[in-house]
């Protein structure tokens, strides 16, 4: 993710503990909402809560009070499909003249909300379970600081825009901010009931409720600030909003097993991937994560598309089309752009608009470009969508030229990077903390840096482009690319392998000296196939050793390394997406039991984290008996490539390949780990055909049963 490093200006500040370690999250399109379990927005802790739209916080405070006190929390959750938040609340004891006038729990409050079309819709439903009429004073306070997301993360600004005068009407309050970028931003709070008093920061109501009676208060918060003659409200908006989510849900197969923990994990993971897509203006493009990265990221979008390709190739299509449309066309050092390079990150907040951060349209990613080509090749195999490949072929050609002309700075055959943008990223691989690439003694490596996994991506990209060249009838280019890939593989083996470490070096520095560091990056070399068979086995053994494997997953860095810190962002933490790529690499070289071990460790993790949602990362502290994981305090949750992690590992364990040209689904020596004896996949699609499949483990073998097939499709199971 962009811009997190110990000594870096985009570090996420942590001056106090989070206000709520189980905060609730909703997201729709460019809007997301982070709040506590009661549904309020707290200003304490990290100060990360609020309603955000286009990289700006439009609601920085929200509090519901009854009889001048916050209600009592009974329970709260976000539904399994991530559509709606609900909280069951009750009144506290209400005292009059030193005596309890209203006992705790007399009033039941059901608070629910959802997001749709740049608005938050909320309903507060009151039920009087008492024997007497209640006069309920309801006090709702709110504010909007219009802070840029980078301000919320801790970046200090010398100047800010200005708040304009609020417009308070009978049932609405409009708050307005004029940014230094000359963009006027609005927050409009509207209610269906008329308050007895309103101001720029509050709405007060007096509700009379007879015994056993009920009533509701609806209000909505709009980030576009447009008043309408008709107040649509919660009740009117909920049906079309649900339908939109249902439409995208129908594009995914349904996966289940006899293991309820696994089912909970898969259900939440599927919903999280869908939530990161629904409503986005970029069709089928998943945003990276909430709260810090709820926008387009090239690397994250590509990886998520690869992880979910067998499930829903529409995601890959959306990612490819958007990244092709934003491919760099000229050299711009301030955005680290070069012709043919694929986007790293795109922001639309005030600080990005003003250039205070370089991420308006930023290209400081060394791996997005080869990953783009890899995805194009994998997408074609999955779909046989020749028209799209023909459309993208000029973009693929430009990406290949970037690899050879700009990516390989010194012409040695390896792709490397160095920072050009003054405010840009120092490290430009997926581990982009400033301190993530170093020598064995801990000293930061000198650029330009050639990361080991990037060479694997380039190798796989050239082979993918070779296959596409053959499809498009260019046999000569196919041969040239295959030769280039083999030359890279041989050179990589010579210069990156460290025999005494039984590991590929993390990187080569600007003078081609190896960073002799054992890191999880080497596992990506198995995923891409650049590693030799013998050395792949040694890498796998390394990554499964106690130096790496925590019980919750594989660390990013071996515990013996100089910069190892299990509490750091990249130097010893555990990332689910990293583990999914490594597990896929294990399976590629025949180590499916090892891949299954990672799947079960992440399953265990999902069982003990809130909502069964895998966060962006956890601390790399060793798993302790009868204890949960050590959470990373500012991790995004949800994070799309963490959510998609189980799908890539499942694909790897099952040896699943979908060959659309041949209308064939292949299971190559499928394996199910202990704890998952059966797996049901309904509506798995190949072209215009689909099938319902049941896989079951019988001793060492996994049998594949086709329960129903729709269309002309072949299902092949290969056994050893």
C-alpha positions in Angstrom: 0.0 0.0 0.0 1.1 3.5 -0.7 3.2 5.5 1.6 3.7 3.7 4.9 7.2 3.8 6.3 9.0 4.4 9.6 10.7 7.6 8.4 8.3 8.5 5.7 6.0 11.5 5.4 3.0 9.3 4.6 3.3 7.2 7.8 0.0 6.7 9.5 0.3 8.5 12.8 -0.6 6.6 16.0 -0.6 9.0 19.0 -3.2 7.0 20.9 -5.0 3.6 20.9 -7.9 3.2 18.5 -11.2 4.4 19.9 -12.8 1.0 19.2 -10.9 -2.1 18.2 -14.1 -3.4 16.6 -15.2 -0.4 14.6 -17.9 -1.0 12.0 -17.4 -0.2 8.3 -19.7 0.4 5.4 -18.7 1.3 1.9 -20.4 2.2 -1.4 -18.5 3.6 -4.3 -16.5 6.6 -3.4 -18.1 6.8 0.1 -17.2 4.9 3.2 -18.2 5.2 6.8 -16.2 4.1 9.9 -18.0 4.3 13.2 -18.1 2.6 16.6 -20.4 -0.3 17.6 -23.2 2.0 18.8 -23.2 3.7 15.4 -21.5 6.9 16.6 -18.4 8.7 15.2 -15.8 9.2 18.0 -13.2 11.9 17.9 -10.9 10.1 20.3 -8.3 7.4 19.6 -6.7 7.6 16.2 -9.4 9.9 15.0 -10.0 7.7 11.9 -13.7 7.5 12.2 -16.1 9.4 10.0 -18.1 9.5 6.8 -15.7 9.9 3.9 -16.4 10.9 0.3 -13.7 11.2 -2.5 -10.9 11.3 0.0 -12.5 13.9 2.3 -14.2 13.4 5.7 -17.7 14.8 5.4 -18.9 13.8 8.9 -16.3 13.9 11.6 -18.6 13.7 14.6 -21.9 11.9 15.2 -23.5 11.1 18.5 -26.9 9.8 19.6 -28.0 10.7 23.2 -31.1 9.9 25.1 -31.8 11.7 28.4 -28.3 13.3 27.9 -26.5 10.0 27.9 -25.3 7.6 25.2 -27.5 4.5 25.0 -26.5 1.1 26.4 -25.0 -1.1 23.7 -26.7 -4.6 23.6 -25.2 -5.8 20.3 -24.2 -4.6 16.9 -23.0 -6.1 13.6 -22.7 -5.5 9.9 -24.8 -8.1 8.0 -22.9 -10.9 6.3 -23.5 -9.3 2.9 -22.0 -6.0 4.2 -25.1 -4.1 3.2 -26.5 -2.9 6.5 -25.4 -2.0 10.0 -27.7 -2.7 12.9 -27.3 -2.0 16.6 -29.6 -3.0 19.4 -29.5 -0.4 22.1 -31.4 0.4 25.3 -31.8 3.3 27.7 -29.7 3.6 30.8 -31.3 4.1 34.2 -32.9 7.5 34.2 -32.8 9.2 37.6 -35.2 11.9 38.9 -34.6 13.4 42.4 -32.1 10.7 43.1 -34.4 7.9 42.3 -34.7 5.7 39.2 -37.6 7.1 37.2 -37.1 4.9 34.1 -35.4 1.5 34.5 -32.6 0.4 32.2 -34.0 -1.5 29.2 -37.5 0.0 29.2 -36.8 1.6 25.8 -35.4 -0.6 23.0 -33.7 1.2 20.2 -32.9 -0.5 16.9 -30.4 1.7 14.9 -29.7 0.7 11.3 -27.9 2.4 8.4 -26.7 1.7 4.9 -24.9 3.7 2.1 -26.1 4.3 -1.4 -25.3 6.8 -4.1 -23.1 9.2 -2.0 -25.6 9.2 0.9 -25.9 7.5 4.3 -29.5 6.5 5.1 -30.3 5.9 8.8 -33.4 4.8 10.8 -33.7 4.8 14.6 -36.6 2.7 15.7 -37.9 3.1 19.2 -40.1 0.6 21.2 -41.5 1.4 24.6 -41.6 -1.9 26.6 -42.7 -0.1 29.8 -46.1 0.3 31.4 -46.2 4.1 31.2 -45.9 6.7 28.5 -42.3 7.9 27.8 -41.3 11.4 26.9 -37.9 10.7 25.2 -35.5 13.6 24.7 -33.4 12.6 21.7 -30.2 14.7 21.1 -28.2 14.1 17.8 -24.9 16.0 17.5 -22.7 16.2 14.4 -19.9 18.1 12.8 -17.9 18.0 9.5 -14.2 18.9 9.5 -13.7 18.2 5.8 -10.2 16.8 6.6 -8.3 15.2 3.7 -7.6 11.5 4.2 -3.9 12.3 4.5 -4.6 14.7 7.3 -6.6 12.0 9.1 -3.5 9.8 8.6 -1.4 12.4 10.3 0.1 14.7 7.6 0.2 18.3 8.8 -0.9 21.1 6.4 0.3 24.7 6.6 -3.0 26.0 5.2 -6.5 24.8 4.8 -9.7 26.1 3.2 -12.5 27.7 5.0 -15.9 26.7 6.4 -18.7 28.8 5.0 -21.8 29.8 7.0 -24.1 26.8 7.8 -27.7 26.8 6.4 -30.1 25.7 9.1 -33.6 25.0 8.0 -36.6 23.3 9.8 -35.5 19.7 9.1 -32.0 20.1 7.6 -28.6 21.5 8.1 -26.1 22.2 5.3 -22.4 22.4 6.1 -20.1 23.8 3.4 -16.4 23.9 3.0 -14.4 25.8 0.3 -11.1 24.1 -0.4 -7.8 25.6 -1.4 -8.3 23.6 -4.6 -11.4 25.8 -5.4 -13.7 22.8 -4.9 -16.7 23.4 -2.7 -17.7 20.4 -0.6 -21.0 19.9 1.2 -22.5 17.8 4.0 -26.3 17.9 4.2 -28.1 16.3 7.2 -31.9 15.9 6.7 -34.6 14.4 9.0 -38.1 13.2 8.3 -39.3 14.6 11.7 -39.1 18.2 12.6 -36.8 18.8 15.6 -37.8 21.1 18.4 -34.4 22.7 18.0 -31.7 22.7 15.3 -28.4 24.4 15.0 -25.2 24.0 13.0 -24.2 21.0 15.1 -27.3 19.4 16.5 -30.9 18.3 16.2 -33.0 17.9 19.3 -36.4 16.0 19.4 -39.0 15.2 22.0 -40.7 11.9 21.2 -43.8 10.8 23.1 -44.3 7.0 23.1 -47.2 5.2 24.7 -46.7 1.8 26.3 -45.9 -1.0 23.8 -46.0 1.5 21.0 -43.2 2.3 18.6 -42.1 5.0 16.2 -39.1 5.7 13.9 -36.8 8.6 13.2 -35.2 8.7 9.8 -32.4 10.9 8.7 -29.8 10.9 5.9 -26.4 12.5 5.4 -25.6 13.5 1.8 -22.1 14.2 0.6 -23.2 16.0 -2.5 -25.2 18.6 -0.6 -28.1 18.8 -2.9 -31.5 19.4 -1.3 -34.4 17.7 -2.9 -38.1 18.6 -2.8 -38.9 14.9 -2.0 -37.2 13.3 1.0 -36.6 9.7 -0.2 -35.5 8.4 3.2 -34.4 5.0 4.5 -37.6 3.1 3.6 -37.7 4.2 0.0 -34.0 3.8 -0.7 -33.4 0.4 0.8 -35.0 -1.7 -1.9 -33.1 -0.4 -5.0 -29.9 -0.3 -2.9 -30.3 -4.0 -2.0 -31.1 -4.9 -5.6 -27.8 -3.3 -6.8 -25.8 -5.5 -4.4 -27.8 -8.5 -5.3 -27.0 -8.0 -9.0 -23.2 -8.1 -8.3 -23.6 -11.0 -5.9 -25.1 -13.1 -8.7 -21.9 -12.9 -10.7 -20.0 -15.1 -8.1 -20.3 -18.8 -7.7 -21.4 -20.1 -4.3 -18.9 -22.0 -2.2 -19.7 -24.0 0.9 -18.5 -26.9 2.9 -19.5 -29.0 5.9 -17.1 -26.7 8.0 -19.2 -23.8 9.4 -16.1 -21.8 10.2 -15.0 -22.1 6.6 -18.4 -21.1 5.4 -18.4 -18.0 7.6 -15.0 -17.0 6.2 -15.9 -17.5 2.6 -19.2 -15.7 3.0 -17.5 -12.6 4.5 -14.6 -12.7 2.0 -17.0 -12.8 -0.9 -19.1 -10.0 0.5 -16.0 -7.9 1.2 -14.7 -8.3 -2.4 -18.2 -7.3 -3.6 -18.4 -4.3 -1.2 -15.0 -3.0 -2.5 -16.6 -3.0 -6.0 -20.2 -2.0 -5.8 -21.0 1.6 -6.6 -17.5 2.4 -7.9 -17.5 4.6 -11.0 -14.7 2.4 -12.4 -16.7 -0.6 -13.5 -15.8 -3.8 -11.7 -12.7 -2.3 -10.2 -12.2 -3.2 -6.6 -10.8 -0.5 -4.3 -7.9 -1.5 -2.1 -9.0 -1.0 1.5 -10.9 1.0 4.1 -10.1 3.5 5.6 -6.6 4.4 4.2 -6.8 3.1 0.6 -10.4 3.3 -0.5 -9.5 4.2 -4.1 -7.9 2.7 -7.2 -4.6 1.0 -6.7 -3.0 -0.7 -9.7 -1.1 -3.5 -7.9 -3.9 -4.3 -5.5 -6.5 -4.3 -8.2 -4.5 -6.7 -10.4 -3.7 -9.0 -7.5 -7.3 -9.1 -6.4 -8.3 -9.8 -10.0 -5.8 -12.7 -10.2 -7.1 -14.1 -6.9 -10.7 -14.1 -8.0 -10.2 -14.8 -11.7 -11.6 -18.3 -11.5 -14.7 -17.1 -9.7 -15.5 -13.9 -11.6 -13.4 -12.8 -14.6 -15.5 -9.6 -14.9 -13.2 -8.2 -12.1 -10.1 -8.8 -14.2 -11.8 -7.3 -17.3 -12.7 -4.1 -15.3 -9.2 -3.8 -13.9 -7.5 -4.3 -17.3 -9.7 -1.8 -19.1 -9.3 0.9 -16.5 -5.6 0.5 -16.1 -5.2 0.5 -19.9 -7.1 3.8 -20.0 -4.8 5.4 -17.4 -1.5 3.9 -18.7 1.2 6.6 -18.7 2.1 8.1 -22.1 5.0 10.5 -21.2 7.8 11.0 -18.7 6.8 12.9 -15.6 9.3 12.7 -12.8 6.9 14.3 -10.3 4.4 11.4 -10.7 7.1 8.7 -11.4 5.4 8.3 -14.8 7.1 6.8 -17.9 5.6 5.8 -21.2 3.8 2.4 -20.9 3.9 2.3 -17.1 0.8 1.1 -15.2 -0.9 3.3 -12.6 0.0 2.8 -8.9 -2.6 4.9 -7.2 -5.2 7.6 -7.9 -6.7 10.1 -5.5 -9.2 12.9 -5.7 -8.9 14.7 -2.3 -7.9 18.3 -1.8 -4.3 17.5 -1.0 -3.9 15.4 -4.1 -5.6 18.1 -6.2 -3.1 20.6 -4.9 -0.1 18.4 -5.3 0.6 18.4 -1.6 0.8 14.6 -2.0 1.8 13.2 -5.4 -1.0 10.6 -5.6 -3.6 12.4 -7.8 -2.4 10.0 -10.6 0.8 8.3 -9.4 2.9 5.7 -11.1 5.5 4.8 -8.4 5.1 1.0 -8.6 7.7 -1.2 -10.2 5.5 -4.3 -10.4 2.1 -3.0 -11.6 3.3 -3.1 -15.3 4.4 -6.7 -15.5 1.5 -7.8 -13.3 -0.9 -6.1 -15.8 0.5 -8.3 -18.6 0.3 -11.4 -16.4 -3.4 -10.6 -15.7 -4.1 -10.1 -19.4 -2.7 -13.5 -20.2 -4.5 -15.2 -17.4 -7.7 -13.5 -18.3 -7.5 -14.8 -21.9 -7.0 -18.3 -20.7 -10.0 -18.0 -18.4 -12.4 -16.4 -20.9 -11.0 -16.7 -24.5 -12.1 -13.1 -24.8 -10.2 -12.3 -28.0 -11.9 -8.9 -28.7 -10.7 -7.5 -25.4 -7.1 -8.8 -25.9 -7.1 -7.2 -29.4 -8.3 -4.0 -27.8 -5.6 -4.2 -25.1 -2.8 -5.3 -27.4 -1.3 -1.9 -27.9 -1.3 -1.3 -24.1 0.4 -4.7 -23.6 3.0 -3.7 -26.2 3.7 -0.4 -24.5 4.0 -2.2 -21.1 6.5 -4.6 -22.6 8.5 -1.6 -24.0 8.4 0.0 -20.5 9.9 -3.2 -19.1 12.8 -3.2 -21.5 13.4 0.6 -21.9 12.5 2.2 -18.6 12.2 -0.7 -16.2 15.7 -2.0 -17.0 17.5 1.2 -16.2 21.1 -0.1 -16.7 20.4 -2.7 -19.4 21.5 -5.7 -17.3 18.3 -7.6 -18.0 16.7 -7.0 -14.6 13.9 -4.5 -13.8 14.7 -2.1 -11.1 13.4 1.2 -9.6 14.6 4.4 -8.0 12.5 7.3 -6.6 12.2 10.2 -9.0 9.2 12.1 -7.5 10.4 14.4 -4.7 7.3 13.5 -2.6 7.0 10.0 -4.0 7.7 6.5 -2.6 11.3 5.5 -1.8 10.5 1.7 -2.1 8.3 0.8 -5.0 7.5 -2.9 -4.6 4.6 -4.2 -2.6 6.6 -3.7 0.5 6.8 0.1 0.1 7.9 1.1 3.6 11.1 3.1 3.5 12.9 0.5 5.6 11.7 -2.7 3.7 14.7 -3.3 1.4 18.1 -3.6 3.2 21.3 -5.6 3.5 22.0 -8.3 6.0 23.5 -5.8 8.5 20.3 -3.7 8.4 21.6 -0.8 6.2 19.1 0.4 3.7 20.0 -0.8 0.2 21.2 1.7 -2.4 19.0 2.2 -5.5 18.2 1.3 -8.2 16.7 -1.8 -6.6 16.0 -5.0 -8.4 13.5 -7.0 -6.3 13.5 -10.8 -6.6 9.7 -11.1 -7.0 9.7 -8.4 -9.7 12.0 -10.5 -11.9 9.5 -13.3 -11.5 6.6 -11.1 -12.5 8.6 -10.0 -15.6 9.4 -13.6 -16.5 5.7 -14.6 -16.2 4.7 -11.4 -18.1 6.9 -12.2 -21.1 5.6 -15.8 -21.2 2.0 -14.5 -21.0 2.7 -12.0 -23.8 4.3 -14.8 -25.8 1.1 -16.9 -25.5 -1.0 -13.9 -26.5 1.3 -13.2 -29.5 0.7 -16.8 -30.7 -3.1 -16.3 -30.3 -2.9 -13.1 -32.4 -0.8 -14.8 -35.0 2.6 -13.3 -34.4 4.8 -16.4 -34.1 8.0 -14.5 -34.4 7.3 -12.2 -31.5 6.1 -15.2 -29.5 9.5 -16.9 -30.0 11.4 -13.7 -29.1 9.5 -13.3 -25.9 10.0 -16.9 -24.9 13.8 -16.5 -25.5 13.8 -13.3 -23.4 12.0 -15.1 -20.6 14.4 -18.0 -20.5 17.4 -15.7 -20.6 16.0 -13.8 -17.6 15.3 -17.0 -15.7 18.9 -18.2 -16.2 20.4 -14.9 -15.2 18.0 -14.7 -12.2 19.2 -18.1 -10.9 22.8 -17.1 -11.2 22.6 -13.7 -9.5 19.8 -14.0 -6.9 20.4 -17.5 -5.5 22.2 -17.6 -2.1 23.2 -21.1 -1.5 24.1 -20.7 2.1 20.7 -19.2 2.9 18.8 -21.7 0.7 16.9 -18.7 -0.5 16.8 -16.1 -3.3 18.2 -12.8 -2.2 15.6 -10.1 -1.4 17.0 -7.8 -4.0 20.1 -6.6 -5.9 21.2 -3.0 -5.2 22.4 -0.5 -7.7 25.8 -2.1 -7.9 24.3 -5.6 -8.2 25.2 -6.6 -4.7 22.7 -9.0 -3.3 20.6 -8.1 -0.2 21.2 -11.4 1.5 18.0 -11.3 3.5 15.5 -14.1 3.9 12.1 -12.5 3.1 8.7 -13.8 1.9 9.3 -12.1 -1.4 11.1 -15.3 -2.5 7.7 -17.1 -2.3 6.4 -15.0 -5.1 9.1 -16.4 -7.3 7.4 -19.8 -6.9 4.1 -18.3 -7.9 5.5 -17.0 -11.2 7.5 -20.2 -12.0 10.9 -18.5 -12.3 12.4 -20.7 -9.6 14.0 -24.0 -10.4 12.3 -27.1 -9.1 15.1 -28.0 -6.7 15.5 -24.5 -5.3 11.7 -24.0 -5.0 11.7 -26.9 -2.5 14.4 -25.2 -0.5 12.5 -21.9 -0.5 9.3 -23.7 0.6 11.1 -25.4 3.5 12.5 -22.1 4.5 9.2 -20.3 4.5 7.6 -23.1 6.6 10.3 -23.1 9.2 9.8 -21.5 12.6 11.7 -18.4 11.5 8.8 -17.6 9.1 5.7 -19.6 10.0 3.9 -18.2 13.0 0.9 -20.5 13.2 -1.3 -17.7 11.7 0.7 -17.6 8.5 4.1 -16.8 7.0 5.9 -13.7 8.1 7.2 -11.1 5.6 10.7 -11.5 7.1 12.6 -14.3 8.9 12.9 -13.8 12.7 16.7 -14.0 12.4 17.0 -10.9 10.2 18.5 -7.7 11.5 15.4 -5.6 10.9 13.0 -8.2 12.0 10.2 -6.6 14.1 6.9 -8.6 14.3 5.1 -5.3 15.1 6.3 -3.5 12.0 4.3 -3.0 8.8 6.6 -5.0 6.4 9.5 -6.4 8.4 8.0 -9.4 10.2 4.2 -9.0 10.0 1.8 -11.5 8.4 -0.1 -10.5 5.3 -3.0 -12.7 4.1 -2.5 -11.8 0.4 1.2 -12.5 0.6 0.4 -15.9 2.1 -2.1 -16.6 -0.7 0.5 -15.9 -3.4 3.1 -18.1 -1.5 0.6 -20.9 -1.1 -0.2 -20.8 -4.8 3.5 -21.0 -5.5 3.8 -24.0 -3.2 1.1 -25.8 -5.1 2.6 -25.0 -8.4 5.7 -27.0 -7.4 3.7 -29.9 -6.0 3.6 -28.8 -2.3 -0.2 -28.8 -2.0 -0.1 -30.0 1.6 1.9 -26.9 2.5 -0.6 -24.7 0.6 -3.3 -26.4 2.7 -1.4 -25.6 5.9 -1.5 -21.9 5.0 -5.2 -22.2 4.2 -6.0 -23.7 7.6 -3.9 -21.1 9.4 -5.8 -18.3 7.7 -9.1 -20.1 8.4 -8.1 -20.2 12.1 -7.3 -16.5 11.9 -10.7 -15.7 10.4 -12.4 -17.6 13.2 -11.1 -15.3 15.9 -11.2 -11.9 14.2 -14.2 -9.6 14.2 -16.9 -10.5 11.6 -14.6 -13.3 10.3 -12.9 -10.6 8.2 -9.1 -11.0 7.5 -7.5 -7.6 8.0 -4.8 -6.2 5.8 -2.1 -7.7 8.1 -1.5 -8.8 11.6 1.6 -8.7 13.8 4.0 -11.5 13.2 4.0 -12.6 16.9 4.1 -16.4 17.3 0.7 -18.1 17.8 0.2 -18.9 21.5 -2.1 -21.7 22.7 -5.6 -20.6 23.4 -4.9 -17.0 22.5 -5.9 -14.9 19.5 -3.6 -13.1 17.1 -1.8 -9.9 17.8 -3.6 -7.3 15.7 -1.9 -4.5 13.8 -3.4 -1.2 15.1 -3.9 0.7 11.8 -4.6 -2.1 9.4 -7.2 -1.7 6.8 -10.2 -3.9 7.3 -11.7 -4.8 4.9 -8.8 -5.0 2.5 -9.6 -6.5 -0.9 -6.6 -8.7 -1.4 -6.8 -10.0 2.1 -10.5 -10.8 1.5 -9.7 -12.5 -1.8 -6.8 -14.6 -0.3 -8.8 -17.8 0.3 -9.9 -18.0 -3.3 -6.4 -18.1 -4.7 -5.4 -20.7 -2.1 -8.4 -22.8 -2.9 -7.7 -22.6 -6.6 -4.1 -23.8 -5.9 -5.1 -26.7 -3.6 -7.7 -27.9 -6.2 -5.3 -27.6 -9.1 -8.1 -25.7 -10.8 -7.7 -24.4 -14.3 -10.5 -23.1 -16.5 -9.7 -23.3 -20.2 -12.3 -21.3 -22.0 -11.0 -22.0 -25.5 -11.6 -25.7 -25.0 -14.6 -25.2 -22.8 -12.9 -27.3 -20.1 -12.5 -27.2 -16.3 -9.5 -29.1 -15.1 -8.7 -30.3 -11.5 -5.1 -31.4 -11.5 -4.5 -33.7 -8.5 -6.9 -31.8 -6.3 -6.2 -31.6 -2.6 -8.4 -30.6 0.4 -6.7 -29.9 3.7 -7.7 -31.6 7.0 -10.8 -29.9 8.3 -12.4 -29.5 4.9 -13.6 -32.9 3.9 -16.1 -31.7 1.3 -16.4 -28.6 -0.9 -19.4 -27.5 -2.9 -19.1 -25.0 -5.8 -22.4 -24.0 -7.4 -22.6 -22.2 -10.7 -19.0 -22.3 -11.7 -18.9 -20.8 -15.2 -16.9 -21.5 -18.3 -18.0 -19.4 -21.2 -21.7 -19.9 -21.6 -21.7 -23.1 -19.6 -21.8 -23.7 -15.9 -21.7 -26.5 -13.4 -22.5 -27.4 -9.8 -19.6 -29.5 -8.4 -19.1 -31.5 -5.2 -15.6 -32.3 -4.2 -14.9 -34.8 -1.4 -11.8 -36.2 0.2 -11.4 -40.0 0.2 -8.3 -40.9 2.1 -5.5 -39.3 0.0 -7.6 -38.6 -3.0 -10.2 -35.9 -3.8 -13.1 -37.0 -6.0 -14.9 -34.5 -8.2 -18.6 -35.0 -8.8 -20.6 -33.0 -11.3 -24.0 -32.7 -9.7 -25.4 -30.6 -12.6 -24.1 -29.2 -15.8 -25.6 -26.6 -17.9 -24.2 -26.3 -21.4 -21.5 -28.2 -23.3 -18.5 -28.2 -20.9 -15.9 -30.9 -20.1 -14.8 -31.5 -16.5 -11.5 -33.3 -16.2 -9.9 -34.7 -13.1 -6.2 -35.5 -13.3 -4.7 -37.9 -10.8 -1.0 -38.7 -10.1 
